[in-house]
Amino acid sequence: MTHETQDDLSTYLENPFDLGSLGPGTVFPLPDEPFVAVWERWAEEAQQPGSDGTGGAFAVLAEHLPQLRFPIRAGMSQTDGYRAAVRQGVPPAGIPEATGLEIERPETIELSIHESPAGRIPVIIARRREEFVALLRALGKRNEPAPVPDSQGALMIGGYNNWERLRERLRQGETMDRILPHKELYQDRFILLSDGPYSAVPAADLGLEDGDWRRISLAIRRDHECAHYFTRRLFGSMRNNVHDELIADHAGLAAATGRFHASWFLRFLGMEDHPRYRPGGRLDLYRGDPPLPDEAFLRLQTLIRAAAENLERFDERFAGHPGRQRTLTERALLMSALASLRLDDLGAADGVERLDRAFAEVRRRVE
């Protein structure tokens, strides 16, 4: 390996996770963030039919999230009406552009509050691809018709301005100049999910029935995104990096199937036939910015495979008897241990032993 390749990899493998917040005062799961209480009320509303017999999650969400009152149109985000509703909190009623988000099957949309090691978090589920794409474009792409890759089935939405929470603060007598510096008082985080095949991998590739794979895919996505929530909230980082993806896919697979499957993880990335890489695989999304040169990218793939296989060996011991559900605290400690090591630590010849020591260390720190 050339010095240049070593330098490229060394930069890519830098670990930004700051575990300094872990200590005797750390309690898992973390306490809910302030926005959860409002979303909990909305989730309860979503379970009740309206007086006209309609209702459900989409109707409730459209009442509270202004983006869902606008169609998907090129240039929509630049219209005066859209900017007034989304950026200034003007109620959409009466705005000419607010003709509603075009949703063919609103009954396929669900809203729930999911318990995670990082605290509870709102989850919006779209059971059909068409509804998922519409919601993603509205909530994540400013109602613009941006392309959505077939492999994308989830989106973590953070820094979302919740005008209802802000207006409630104003009604209580607080002033804008006192509220705005404290983003936790008016900004929310939530997850949008689809139950389509995870990473666009067909059920047959894993020897599963379509219905079983959709159920598993949804659980993988949900806890994958919750892992990103955990590292962002506790360790101050959430990146498009394969180290983050290993942590998150481990969390998702363990929650969905009881254990981590290295072969599944490698297939999700496009590495099922390593050393041959499937062009267009999900790993392309995590190649770095600027992208790793070819030689460094090939070396990274070797590290990924070794890390995944070491993690599977560690996880087999940790999982214990089949069907045992891991506690939120165990899941938090596992994610912390994985975050404390670099990808090349995990892929080292003694990677299992390093992970053993890391897990013992994070457990010691919080006890």
Residue pairs with C-beta under 8 A, 6 or more apart in sequence:
1 295
1 299
2 295
4 293
5 293
5 295
5 296
5 299
8 292
8 293
8 296
9 292
9 296
9 299
9 300
12 241
12 288
12 292
12 296
12 300
13 243
13 303
13 342
13 343
13 344
14 342
15 243
15 339
15 341
15 342
16 236
16 237
16 239
17 231
17 235
17 236
17 237
17 339
17 340
18 235
18 236
18 237
19 235
19 336
19 339
19 340
19 362
19 365
21 234
21 235
22 234
22 336
22 362
22 365
22 366
23 365
23 366
24 365
24 366
24 367
26 365
26 366
28 117
28 328
28 329
28 332
28 333
28 366
29 115
29 116
29 117
29 118
29 119
29 120
29 328
29 329
29 332
30 117
30 118
30 119
30 230
30 233
30 234
31 119
32 119
32 120
33 119
33 184
33 189
33 233
34 165
34 184
34 185
35 122
35 162
35 165
35 184
35 187
35 188
35 189
36 113
36 119
36 120
36 121
36 122
38 162
38 164
38 165
38 188
39 111
39 113
39 122
39 188
39 190
40 113
40 120
42 60
42 61
42 64
42 111
42 122
43 57
43 111
43 112
43 113
43 122
45 60
46 55
46 56
46 57
46 59
46 60
46 61
46 110
46 111
48 55
49 55
49 56
50 59
56 106
56 107
56 109
57 106
57 109
57 110
57 111
57 124
58 68
58 103
58 106
58 107
58 109
59 106
60 111
61 68
61 109
61 111
61 124
62 68
62 69
62 100
62 101
64 164
65 139
66 85
66 86
66 92
66 98
66 163
67 86
67 101
67 138
67 139
67 142
67 143
68 100
68 101
68 135
68 138
68 139
69 85
69 92
69 95
69 98
69 100
69 101
70 76
70 81
70 82
70 85
70 92
70 97
70 98
70 99
70 100
70 101
70 138
70 143
71 97
71 99
71 100
71 101
71 102
71 143
72 101
72 102
72 134
72 137
72 138
72 143
72 144
72 145
73 143
73 144
73 145
74 144
74 145
75 144
76 82
76 97
76 142
76 143
76 144
77 83
77 86
77 142
77 143
77 144
79 97
81 92
81 95
81 96
81 97
81 98
82 95
82 97
82 142
82 143
84 90
84 95
85 91
85 92
85 95
85 98
86 142
86 161
87 161
89 161
89 163
89 166
89 167
92 98
101 134
101 135
101 138
101 143
102 134
103 109
103 131
103 134
104 130
104 131
105 128
105 130
105 131
106 131
108 126
108 127
108 128
108 131
109 124
109 125
109 126
109 127
109 131
109 135
110 124
110 125
110 127
111 122
111 123
111 124
111 125
112 122
112 123
112 125
113 120
113 121
113 122
113 123
114 120
114 121
114 122
114 123
114 191
114 222
114 226
115 328
116 223
116 226
116 229
116 230
116 328
117 226
117 230
117 328
117 329
117 331
117 332
117 335
118 226
118 229
118 230
118 233
118 234
118 332
119 233
121 189
121 190
121 191
121 226
121 229
122 188
122 190
122 191
123 190
123 191
123 193
123 222
124 135
124 190
124 191
124 192
124 193
125 193
125 194
125 195
125 218
126 132
126 135
126 192
126 193
126 194
126 195
127 194
127 195
129 194
129 196
132 153
132 192
132 193
132 194
132 196
133 148
135 192
136 148
136 152
136 155
136 192
137 143
137 144
137 145
137 146
137 148
139 155
139 157
139 160
139 192
140 155
140 157
140 192
150 200
151 199
151 200
151 282
153 193
153 194
153 195
153 196
153 197
153 198
153 199
153 217
153 221
154 191
154 192
154 193
154 194
154 221
154 222
154 224
154 225
155 191
155 192
156 189
156 191
156 225
156 228
156 229
156 238
157 189
157 190
157 191
157 192
158 187
158 189
158 232
159 183
159 187
159 189
160 187
160 188
160 189
160 190
161 186
161 187
162 186
162 187
162 188
163 186
165 185
165 186
165 188
166 179
166 185
166 186
169 179
169 185
169 186
170 176
170 179
179 185
179 186
180 186
189 229
191 222
191 225
191 226
191 229
193 218
193 221
193 222
193 225
194 218
194 221
195 214
195 215
195 217
195 218
196 214
196 217
197 203
197 213
197 214
197 217
198 213
198 216
198 217
198 220
198 221
198 252
198 268
199 267
199 268
199 269
199 282
201 267
201 268
203 209
203 210
203 212
203 213
203 214
205 267
206 213
206 264
206 267
208 216
216 256
216 257
217 256
219 252
219 255
219 256
220 249
220 252
220 253
220 255
220 256
221 252
222 252
222 255
223 251
223 252
223 254
223 255
223 256
224 248
224 249
224 251
224 252
225 248
226 251
227 247
227 248
227 250
227 251
227 252
227 335
228 238
228 244
228 248
229 238
230 251
230 332
230 335
231 237
231 238
231 244
231 247
231 335
231 339
232 238
234 336
235 336
235 339
237 244
238 244
240 285
240 286
240 289
241 286
241 288
242 269
242 283
242 286
242 300
242 304
242 343
243 342
243 343
244 286
245 269
245 286
246 265
246 304
246 307
246 308
246 311
246 338
246 343
246 346
247 335
247 338
247 339
249 260
249 265
249 268
250 260
250 265
250 311
250 315
250 334
250 335
250 338
251 331
251 334
251 335
253 259
253 260
253 261
253 264
253 265
254 260
254 315
254 319
254 326
254 331
254 334
255 326
255 331
258 319
258 322
258 323
258 324
258 325
259 312
259 315
259 316
259 319
260 311
260 312
260 315
261 312
262 305
262 308
262 309
262 311
262 312
263 272
265 308
266 272
266 274
266 304
266 305
266 308
268 282
269 281
269 282
269 283
269 304
270 277
270 278
270 279
270 280
270 281
270 282
270 283
270 284
271 277
271 278
271 281
271 283
271 301
271 304
271 305
272 278
274 301
274 302
274 305
275 298
275 301
275 302
277 283
277 298
277 301
283 301
283 304
287 297
291 297
292 300
302 347
303 343
303 344
303 347
304 343
304 347
305 347
306 346
306 347
306 348
306 351
307 343
307 346
307 347
307 351
310 346
310 347
310 348
310 351
310 352
310 355
311 338
311 346
311 351
311 355
313 352
314 352
314 355
314 356
318 334
318 359
319 326
326 334
333 359
333 362
333 363
333 366
334 359
336 362
337 355
337 358
337 359
337 361
337 362
338 346
338 355
338 358
340 358
340 361
340 362
341 354
341 355
341 358
345 351
345 354
346 354
346 355
348 354
